[in-house]
Amino acid sequence: MKLAKFKALVSLDEQAIGTDLPAEGCPFTLREKGAEHKPNAFHKVVMTTDDGEPLRPGDVDHIVTMELVTDTAGPDAFKAGCRFDLWHGEKVGHGLVSRRLVF
């Protein structure tokens, strides 16, 4: 198992989530853009906001830190510039990795 930790800009869809999401330790699922047909394309992550504010529907480019433990994501996964969809029961937004901290 490997720890992947990275910074990202996240935007939430306006109507995808009915309430604010906590700033600390909120679980999500990521799917890398372009990996829709690959096995193991979904990755569970814990996301925290860098400013300590909760995520709100309609947020655009909110700076977050994401952590995931994986044995399926390869070394090329989640590099700077990687785009992903954000899921929380359903697709709720999208994001862009700004930099990788640990892999």
Secondary structure, 3 states (H helix, E strand, C coil): CEEEEEEEEEEECCCCCCCCECCCCEEEEEEECCCCCCCCCEEEEEEEECCCCCECCCCCCEEEEEEEEECCCCCCCCCCCCEEEEECCCEEEEEEEEEEEEC
